[in-house]
Amino acid sequence: MLARVRDRLPARWRPTAKALAPADFRPAARAALPAFLWNYLEGAAGERQSFEANRAALAGIELRPRVLRGLSEVDTSIELLGRRWTLPIALAPVGAAGMFARRGEAQAARAARRVGVPFTLSTVGVCTTAEVSEAVAGEPFWFQLYVIRDRVARRTVLEEARRCGCDTLVFTVDMPVPGRRYDDLYPGGLADGARSAGLRRTLQAVTKPHWAVNVGLLGRPHTLGNVAPFLRDGETGLRDFFRWMAENFDPGIDWSVLDEIRDQWRGNLVVKGILDPEDAARAARAGVDGLVVSNHGGRQIEGAPGTAAGLPGIVAAVRPTHPDVAILVDGGVRSGTDVMRMVALGADAVLVGRPWVYALAAEGQGGVERWFDLIGRELATQMVLAGVDSIAGIDSGTLARA
Ligand SMILES: Cc1cc2nc3c(=O)[nH]c(=O)nc-3n(C[C@H](O)[C@H](O)[C@H](O)COP(=O)(O)O)c2cc1C
């Protein structure tokens, strides 16, 4: 009872706000956020089957305990896309993350830089690419591009990403149309286009005073920074951005778009949103530097397999012919154990989506840093218990059933 009351308080009012386990940030985020933002973050397509499948597939993978292996030091670092990182974990692109904390993308990017992991800025972030670049003192970060019908907009955001020092482009291909996410359609939800929706969201916001002041008032402007220049004069509302996005989804695109992007982008090119071995092999043949095995956190196609179930088939389809293509994966990764499972199944690294946003919403930049600290310790502990001392040492032999 007492714990339930405590969980509903804003994070900074709770006496035991300090997260002790990675999972602690989720209830803290829920307590901190207005309902429309919580529903957007938690949202998944249809009846949430793809979302559930991600967790179920991971939970079904058993690790192999090993003992007396004489490990003196454990190294969790990796080399990926030309740089060294302290953990095999990157922050996935999350649209409008700047609504979860004041100038949220800038805070998360600073956290990632301090920890030594990649941060990916979404096309539809609140902060502009330039604002994030300034936050990380010009250090390179990753930029995610959606398929945008407006070619001028596409070229402009790519040029800006390059100018701001992004060295890796994450090109998301699993959103030719948005999935059917019902949570956002209910009254006051992010996609509720009714005239009363704004008032409903305001009412939800005033029940979360910490968010209302810190983000609602002091975190402005609440536009999607990189998209704002392409809207008509005077358009700054949520509805205007939804209209622009709806006009810019393009189910007509095909593989030739990769050649176009290659012409416009000289840095690393990573294709995100692949779940089928044939598509993965095709992307590898097209010359990408990496791919992200993903079902968009269960937010796009409904009824798909969990990514951990799809990953081995993709590794088998790509590695033998294209050993240099980095294979990343996301979907349901919540613990150091999950990271280990994905690496044991053949991934070079994982992306996390919702977890970093929970930490950001609960405790800002410091929360994201703390989440990485907890997850890193968990990974290192699990590595010792599974008898490996490096990420490269985690392979199919780390699984109870290889
Ligand atoms: C609220 C939210 C917004 C997202 N926005 C984007 C986006 O703008 N671009 C993108 O490629 N993926 C986006 N994703 C998908 C994530 O990048 C990632 O694939 C997914 O969250 C991984 O699953 P997880 O949340 O279980 O870790 C979003 C996911 C969430 C939860």
PDBQT file of the ligand as one rigid body, heavy atoms in Angstrom, charges set to zero:
ROOT
HETATM    1  C1  LIG A 501       8.095   6.259 -27.793  1.00  0.00    +0.000 C 
HETATM    2  C2  LIG A 501       8.901   5.635 -28.896  1.00  0.00    +0.000 A 
HETATM    3  C3  LIG A 501       9.277   6.398 -29.995  1.00  0.00    +0.000 A 
HETATM    4  C4  LIG A 501      10.044   5.846 -31.016  1.00  0.00    +0.000 A 
HETATM    5  N1  LIG A 501      10.453   6.649 -32.049  1.00  0.00    +0.000 NA
HETATM    6  C5  LIG A 501      11.271   6.124 -33.005  1.00  0.00    +0.000 A 
HETATM    7  C6  LIG A 501      11.792   6.969 -34.038  1.00  0.00    +0.000 A 
HETATM    8  O1  LIG A 501      11.555   8.170 -34.068  1.00  0.00    +0.000 OA
HETATM    9  N2  LIG A 501      12.573   6.380 -34.970  1.00  0.00    +0.000 N 
HETATM   10  C7  LIG A 501      12.876   5.030 -34.966  1.00  0.00    +0.000 A 
HETATM   11  O2  LIG A 501      13.576   4.540 -35.851  1.00  0.00    +0.000 OA
HETATM   12  N3  LIG A 501      12.407   4.228 -33.982  1.00  0.00    +0.000 NA
HETATM   13  C8  LIG A 501      11.624   4.747 -33.001  1.00  0.00    +0.000 A 
HETATM   14  N4  LIG A 501      11.186   3.937 -31.985  1.00  0.00    +0.000 N 
HETATM   15  C9  LIG A 501      11.636   2.534 -31.930  1.00  0.00    +0.000 C 
HETATM   16  C10 LIG A 501      12.946   2.419 -31.141  1.00  0.00    +0.000 C 
HETATM   17  O3  LIG A 501      14.008   3.014 -31.841  1.00  0.00    +0.000 OA
HETATM   18  C11 LIG A 501      13.325   0.949 -30.875  1.00  0.00    +0.000 C 
HETATM   19  O4  LIG A 501      13.325   0.237 -32.083  1.00  0.00    +0.000 OA
HETATM   20  C12 LIG A 501      12.392   0.246 -29.878  1.00  0.00    +0.000 C 
HETATM   21  O5  LIG A 501      11.951   1.137 -28.887  1.00  0.00    +0.000 OA
HETATM   22  C13 LIG A 501      13.121  -0.929 -29.234  1.00  0.00    +0.000 C 
HETATM   23  O6  LIG A 501      12.299  -1.604 -28.341  1.00  0.00    +0.000 OA
HETATM   24  P1  LIG A 501      12.328  -1.374 -26.745  1.00  0.00    +0.000 P 
HETATM   25  O7  LIG A 501      11.569  -0.104 -26.496  1.00  0.00    +0.000 OA
HETATM   26  O8  LIG A 501      11.624  -2.572 -26.233  1.00  0.00    +0.000 OA
HETATM   27  O9  LIG A 501      13.764  -1.282 -26.316  1.00  0.00    +0.000 OA
HETATM   28  C14 LIG A 501      10.423   4.485 -30.943  1.00  0.00    +0.000 A 
HETATM   29  C15 LIG A 501      10.055   3.717 -29.837  1.00  0.00    +0.000 A 
HETATM   30  C16 LIG A 501       9.317   4.283 -28.808  1.00  0.00    +0.000 A 
HETATM   31  C17 LIG A 501       8.978   3.449 -27.611  1.00  0.00    +0.000 C 
ENDROOT
TORSDOF 0
